[in-house]
Amino acid sequence: MPGNESKLFVVMRIFYHIRIGIATGFFILVKNRGKASFILWKISKFVRRIPSPQWRGTPFPGFPPYRYRKFCHFIGSHLDIGGRNCYAEKKDTEVSPMKKAKGKSTRPEARAWWRKNRLSCLILAAAVVLFFAVRAAAVSREPSQSRGEDYAEYERGVITDVLADNTETDEVSDGGYRGEQLLLATVRTGQYKGETMQVSNFVGPLYGQPLHVGQSAVLLISTYADGTHTATVYEYNRAVGLAVIVGLFLLATVLVGGKVGAKSLVALAVTLVCLFWILIPLLMKGASTLLTVFLVCAYITVVTMVILGGVCRKTVCAALGTVAGTALALLFGLLSQSLLRIDGLRLTDVEPLLQLRQTGTPLGLRGLLVAGVVISALGAVMDVAMSISSALTEVHTVAPDRDGRALFRSGMNIGRDMVGTMTNTLILAFLGSGLSFIIYLYSLGLDPRQLISSPYMATEVISGIASSIGVILAVPLTALITSLILVKDKKPKAPCGSKPEDKKLPKEVQ
């Protein structure tokens, strides 16, 4: 029927133009043209089987046919398909990408990759299973409580008008603001989405800030049993700014670090997920603080090393050195805590946690000080251990005849240069985090004996020095472990991710 033929013609032309659009996208976005052409050939296979020669090369209405055919040939030629679907006369002379791809099967490469990385995949799979098992045990099984008669919600809103503003600059707070604003805000999320509310914004040196028309804010909307509701400004909405900052961080990491940078982001994501989804729920359920923190840190170490370098001698040595250094940092923290007669109850933010225990939460507080030391030292210890292990593996690859003592001395020579800068980094990190409190103590003009005996000073000393001890002792431990493992291999292979090269050893490792 003529009507059916016209409909079929329209459908075929739509398929044809969709294929050309996909080709354009692949031409712009895909670097591997051979793979792109293979995929496009598969997509257009069905279209080419339709027995209708009229639609080939037919442009959209209003588009010159010769320009369209020229454009199709340009796209096709750059995708190595020769434009054979745009020029019907060339279809018999062109070789399809499918036939080209048959000679380049990726099955041997896939099998080789699996033989090389199967152990890493199995370890990561086991780690995933263990994660979900522990997560299921950590999550509370108690039924969720129903919403009461009065409840509050945090929703996003946009300021549409400023009705009153009596905020003024507070010179005492170094240019901060103090006062109150009466605003009109349109709710963008939640059950009151689209509604314009009158909200109050309380501004002080330690909380809040003046808002202007067009700015986004987080609104605290309180709903009462009688159906009425009120709203106040909780804070300026920082979600967009945080997303931009995180996006720039991710972009810089990938651009500079390449594939290794992308792997490091995956490892960082694993670390954050383990801390927030495993560690904190377990501590909230009353698990042993120090034991739980140490096991979670060991888990993070193993998974991170496998993601970054796979399973090989280098990563095994680095993981063992990291776990050993972290264990020594924990032991030194316990020793310091016992000598100074101080524990987690003297932390500055422990008061809300005491109130939390009054509600029945079995959170262990005395081990929080040393637990914080272990977590803060983990990254630095991991860095030092991986650097020494990688350097010694390279040395052993170039000079396999060196004995264990020579490798250990080389590791110590490498680690000595790292200890100074890394220790300085840790101490400065702790001093920087407590800068405001240090300035406050200095302003009081305390007697040296009073300052030394202060529990806050003791806490900072334990945090900084115990973490540094973990880094310092990780150097000989990693050097010893690596030398013992490498010396057994008389015919070493290339280190993970590198190729052996004939080069002279640097003087500092000879």
C-alpha positions in Angstrom: 0.0 0.0 0.0 1.2 3.5 -0.8 0.6 4.7 2.7 2.6 1.9 4.3 5.5 2.5 1.8 5.6 6.2 2.7 5.7 5.3 6.4 8.4 2.8 5.8 10.4 5.4 3.9 10.1 7.8 6.8 11.2 5.2 9.3 14.2 4.2 7.2 15.2 7.9 6.7 15.0 8.4 10.5 17.2 5.4 11.1 19.7 6.7 8.6 19.9 10.2 10.2 20.2 8.7 13.7 23.2 6.7 12.5 24.8 9.8 11.1 24.2 11.6 14.3 25.8 8.8 16.3 28.8 8.8 13.9 29.2 12.5 14.5 29.2 12.0 18.3 31.7 9.2 18.1 33.9 11.3 15.8 34.1 14.0 18.4 34.3 12.0 21.6 36.0 8.7 20.8 39.7 8.6 20.2 39.8 4.9 19.2 38.3 5.2 15.7 38.6 1.6 14.9 36.4 0.7 17.9 34.0 3.5 17.0 33.6 2.3 13.5 33.0 -1.3 14.7 30.2 -0.1 17.0 28.7 2.1 14.3 28.7 -0.8 11.8 26.8 -2.9 14.3 24.3 -0.2 14.9 23.7 0.4 11.2 23.6 -3.3 10.2 19.8 -3.4 10.5 19.3 -0.2 8.5 21.4 -1.4 5.6 19.3 -4.6 5.3 16.2 -2.6 4.5 15.5 -3.2 0.7 14.9 0.4 -0.4 17.6 2.2 -2.3 15.7 5.5 -2.3 16.6 6.6 1.2 20.4 6.4 0.7 21.9 9.8 0.6 18.5 11.5 1.1 18.9 14.7 3.2 16.5 16.4 5.5 14.1 18.9 3.8 15.8 22.2 3.1 19.4 20.8 3.3 21.3 20.7 0.0 21.9 17.1 -1.0 25.4 17.6 -2.2 26.4 19.2 1.1 24.8 16.4 3.1 26.6 13.7 1.0 29.9 15.6 1.5 29.3 15.7 5.2 28.5 12.0 5.4 31.6 11.2 3.4 33.7 13.3 5.8 32.4 11.6 8.9 32.6 8.1 7.3 36.2 8.6 6.1 37.4 9.7 9.5 35.7 6.7 11.1 37.4 4.3 8.7 34.1 3.2 7.1 34.9 4.9 3.8 31.5 6.6 3.6 30.1 3.5 2.0 26.7 4.1 3.6 26.5 7.6 2.2 27.7 6.6 -1.3 25.8 3.6 -2.6 28.1 3.2 -5.5 31.1 2.4 -3.2 29.4 -0.2 -1.1 30.9 -3.1 -3.2 34.4 -1.9 -3.0 34.6 -1.1 0.7 35.6 -3.6 3.4 33.4 -3.4 6.5 34.9 -2.7 9.9 33.4 -6.0 11.0 35.7 -7.9 8.7 38.6 -5.9 9.8 37.8 -6.5 13.4 37.6 -10.3 12.9 41.3 -10.4 12.4 42.0 -8.5 15.6 40.2 -10.5 18.2 40.7 -9.3 21.7 40.1 -12.7 23.3 43.9 -13.5 23.7 44.5 -10.1 25.2 41.5 -10.5 27.6 42.9 -13.9 28.6 46.3 -12.5 29.2 44.9 -9.6 31.2 42.9 -12.1 33.3 46.0 -14.3 34.0 47.9 -11.2 35.1 45.2 -9.6 37.2 43.0 -12.5 38.4 44.5 -12.5 41.9 43.8 -8.8 42.2 40.3 -9.3 41.0 39.7 -12.2 43.4 41.0 -10.1 46.4 38.9 -7.1 45.4 35.8 -9.4 45.0 36.5 -10.9 48.5 36.9 -7.4 49.9 33.5 -6.3 48.4 31.8 -9.4 50.0 33.5 -8.7 53.3 32.4 -5.0 53.1 28.8 -5.8 52.6 28.8 -8.5 55.3 30.3 -6.1 57.9 28.0 -3.3 56.7 25.0 -5.6 57.3 26.2 -6.3 60.8 27.0 -2.7 61.5 23.6 -1.3 60.4 21.0 -1.2 63.2 18.1 -3.5 62.6 15.7 -1.4 64.7 12.6 -0.3 62.8 12.6 3.3 61.7 10.6 5.6 64.0 7.5 7.2 62.5 7.4 10.9 62.2 5.9 12.6 65.2 3.2 15.3 65.4 5.8 18.0 65.2 8.8 17.6 62.9 11.4 19.7 61.1 12.9 19.4 57.6 15.8 21.0 55.9 15.0 22.2 52.4 16.6 24.3 49.7 15.2 27.8 49.0 16.0 30.9 47.0 15.7 34.4 48.4 13.2 36.5 46.4 12.9 39.7 48.5 14.4 41.3 51.6 11.6 42.7 53.8 13.7 44.1 56.6 17.5 44.2 57.4 19.1 45.5 60.6 22.4 43.7 60.2 25.5 45.7 60.9 29.3 45.2 60.9 30.7 43.9 64.2 34.2 45.3 64.6 34.9 43.0 67.6 34.6 40.0 65.3 37.0 41.4 62.7 34.5 42.5 60.1 31.7 40.0 60.9 28.0 40.8 60.9 25.4 40.8 63.6 21.7 41.3 63.5 18.5 39.9 61.9 16.9 39.8 58.5 13.3 39.2 57.4 13.2 37.6 54.0 10.9 36.1 51.4 12.1 32.7 50.1 10.7 30.3 47.5 11.1 26.7 48.5 12.7 24.5 45.8 12.5 21.0 47.4 10.3 19.0 49.7 6.6 19.0 50.3 6.4 22.8 50.2 8.1 23.1 46.8 7.0 26.2 45.0 5.6 27.9 48.1 6.9 31.4 49.0 7.5 31.7 52.8 8.5 34.5 55.1 11.7 33.4 56.8 13.9 34.9 59.5 17.7 35.0 59.2 19.6 35.4 62.5 23.2 36.6 61.8 26.1 36.5 64.3 29.9 36.3 64.3 29.8 32.5 64.9 26.8 31.6 62.8 24.8 32.8 59.8 25.5 35.6 57.3 23.5 38.3 55.5 21.7 37.0 52.4 20.6 38.9 49.3 18.1 38.4 46.5 18.8 35.5 44.3 21.1 33.6 46.7 20.3 30.1 47.7 19.9 29.0 51.3 19.0 26.0 53.4 15.7 26.5 55.2 14.7 24.9 58.4 10.9 24.3 58.0 9.1 23.3 61.2 5.6 21.7 60.7 3.3 21.4 63.7 0.4 19.2 64.6 -2.3 21.7 63.6 -0.9 21.9 60.1 0.9 25.3 60.4 4.5 25.7 59.6 7.3 28.2 60.1 10.7 28.6 58.4 14.0 30.1 59.3 17.3 30.2 57.5 19.7 27.5 58.6 22.7 28.5 56.5 23.9 29.6 53.2 23.6 26.8 50.6 27.1 25.7 50.0 26.3 22.6 47.9 27.1 24.2 44.6 30.4 25.6 45.8 31.5 22.3 47.3 30.6 20.5 44.1 32.8 22.9 42.1 35.7 22.5 44.5 35.4 18.7 44.5 35.1 18.7 40.7 38.2 20.8 40.3 40.0 18.4 42.6 38.9 15.4 40.6 39.8 17.1 37.3 43.3 18.1 38.5 43.9 14.6 39.8 42.9 12.9 36.6 44.7 15.4 34.3 48.0 15.3 36.2 47.9 11.7 37.5 46.3 10.1 34.5 45.3 6.5 35.0 47.1 6.3 38.4 45.3 9.5 39.5 42.0 7.9 38.6 42.9 4.8 40.6 43.9 7.0 43.6 40.4 8.6 43.4 38.8 5.2 43.6 41.0 4.3 46.6 40.0 7.6 48.2 36.4 6.8 47.7 36.9 3.3 49.3 38.6 4.9 52.3 35.7 7.4 52.8 33.1 4.7 52.4 34.8 2.5 54.9 35.1 5.3 57.5 31.5 6.4 57.3 29.7 3.2 56.4 31.8 0.7 58.5 33.9 2.3 61.2 31.4 4.9 62.6 28.4 2.5 62.7 30.5 -0.2 64.4 31.7 2.3 67.0 28.2 3.5 67.6 27.1 -0.1 68.3 29.7 -0.5 71.0 32.5 -2.3 69.1 36.0 -2.1 70.6 37.4 1.2 69.5 41.1 0.4 69.0 40.6 -3.0 67.5 37.9 -1.8 65.1 40.0 1.1 64.0 43.1 -1.0 63.4 41.2 -3.7 61.4 39.4 -1.0 59.3 42.8 0.7 58.6 44.3 -2.7 57.6 41.4 -3.3 55.3 41.8 0.1 53.7 45.5 -0.5 53.3 45.1 -3.8 51.5 42.3 -2.6 49.2 44.2 0.6 48.4 47.4 -1.2 47.5 45.6 -3.7 45.3 43.7 -0.9 43.4 46.9 1.2 42.9 49.4 -1.5 42.1 47.8 -4.9 41.9 49.1 -8.0 43.7 52.9 -8.1 43.4 55.9 -8.1 45.6 56.0 -4.3 45.7 52.4 -3.9 47.0 52.7 -6.8 49.4 55.8 -5.3 51.0 54.2 -1.9 51.2 51.0 -3.3 52.7 52.9 -5.2 55.3 55.0 -2.2 56.2 52.0 0.0 56.4 50.2 -2.4 58.8 53.3 -2.8 60.9 53.9 1.0 61.1 50.2 1.6 62.0 50.4 -1.0 64.7 53.5 0.7 66.2 51.8 4.1 66.1 48.8 2.6 68.0 51.1 1.0 70.6 53.1 4.2 71.1 49.8 6.2 71.4 48.7 3.8 74.2 52.0 4.1 75.9 51.9 7.9 75.7 48.3 7.9 77.0 49.3 5.8 80.0 52.4 7.9 80.8 50.5 11.3 80.6 47.4 9.9 82.3 45.1 11.2 79.6 42.5 9.6 77.4 39.6 10.4 75.0 37.6 11.9 77.8 39.8 15.0 77.7 39.1 15.7 74.0 37.7 19.1 73.2 34.6 17.7 71.5 33.8 14.9 73.8 30.9 16.6 75.7 28.3 15.9 73.0 29.5 12.3 72.9 28.9 12.1 76.7 25.4 13.3 76.1 25.0 10.6 73.4 26.0 7.9 75.8 23.3 9.1 78.2 20.8 8.2 75.5 22.0 4.6 75.5 24.5 4.6 72.7 27.4 2.3 73.8 30.2 4.4 72.2 33.7 3.8 73.6 35.2 7.2 74.5 38.5 6.3 76.1 40.1 4.9 72.9 39.1 7.8 70.7 42.3 9.7 71.2 44.6 6.8 70.0 42.0 5.9 67.3 42.4 9.4 65.9 46.1 9.1 66.0 46.0 5.8 64.0 43.6 7.2 61.3 45.7 10.5 60.9 48.9 8.5 60.5 47.6 6.0 58.0 48.0 8.1 54.9 51.6 9.2 55.7 52.7 5.6 56.7 51.2 4.3 53.5 53.1 6.9 51.5 56.4 6.1 53.1 55.9 2.3 52.9 55.0 2.4 49.2 57.9 4.7 48.3 60.5 2.5 50.0 59.0 -0.7 48.7 58.9 0.7 45.1 62.5 2.0 45.3 63.9 -1.3 46.6 62.0 -3.3 44.1 63.5 -1.2 41.3 67.0 -1.6 42.8 66.6 -5.3 43.0 65.4 -5.5 39.4 68.4 -3.6 38.2 70.9 -5.4 40.5 69.6 -8.8 41.5 72.9 -9.9 43.0 72.6 -7.6 46.0 72.1 -9.4 49.2 69.5 -8.7 51.9 71.8 -6.5 54.0 72.6 -4.3 51.0 69.0 -3.9 50.1 68.2 -3.0 53.7 70.9 -0.4 53.8 69.6 1.1 50.5 66.1 1.2 52.0 67.3 3.0 55.1 69.2 5.5 52.9 66.1 6.2 51.0 63.9 6.4 54.1 66.1 8.8 56.0 65.4 11.6 53.4 61.7 11.0 53.7 61.5 10.9 57.5 62.5 14.5 58.0 60.0 16.0 55.6 57.2 13.6 56.5 57.6 14.2 60.2 57.6 17.9 59.7 54.5 17.6 57.6 52.6 15.7 60.3 53.6 18.1 63.1 52.7 21.2 61.0 49.4 19.6 60.1 48.4 19.1 63.8 49.7 22.6 64.7 47.7 24.1 61.8 44.5 22.4 62.7 44.8 23.7 66.3 46.1 27.2 65.4 43.2 29.1 66.9 43.5 27.3 70.2 47.3 27.8 70.2 46.8 31.6 69.7 44.2 31.5 72.6 46.7 29.8 74.9 49.4 32.2 74.0 47.2 35.2 74.7 46.6 34.0 78.2 50.3 34.3 79.1 50.3 31.0 80.9 53.1 29.8 83.1 55.2 27.2 81.3 54.5 24.6 84.0 50.8 25.3 83.7 51.0 25.0 79.9 52.9 21.8 80.0 50.5 20.2 82.4 47.4 21.3 80.4 45.5 18.2 79.1 44.9 20.0 75.8 48.7 20.4 75.2 49.2 16.7 76.1 46.5 15.7 73.6 48.2 17.6 70.8 51.6 16.2 71.7 50.3 12.6 71.7 48.5 13.2 68.3 51.5 14.7 66.6 54.3 12.6 68.0 52.5 9.2 67.9 51.7 9.7 64.2 55.3 10.7 63.5 56.5 7.6 65.3 54.4 5.4 63.0 56.0 7.1 60.0 59.6 6.8 61.4 59.3 3.2 62.4 57.6 2.3 59.1 60.9 3.0 57.3 63.1 0.2 58.9 60.1 -2.2 59.0 59.3 -1.8 55.3 63.0 -1.9 54.4 63.4 -5.1 56.4 60.2 -6.8 55.0 61.0 -5.8 51.4 64.6 -7.0 51.6 63.6 -10.4 53.1 61.0 -11.0 50.4 63.1 -9.7 47.5 66.3 -11.5 48.4 64.6 -14.9 47.8 64.0 -14.0 44.2 67.3 -14.5 42.2 65.7 -13.8 38.9 63.5 -10.8 39.5 60.8 -9.7 37.1 60.0 -6.1 36.3 58.2 -4.2 39.1 54.4 -3.6 38.8 53.6 -1.2 36.1 57.3 -0.8 34.9 59.8 -2.4 32.5 63.3 -3.4 33.4 66.0 -1.1 31.9 69.7 -1.3 31.9 70.8 1.6 33.9 73.3 2.4 36.6 72.4 2.6 40.2 72.4 6.0 41.9 75.3 6.6 44.3 73.0 6.9 47.3 71.8 3.3 47.0 75.1 1.6 46.2 
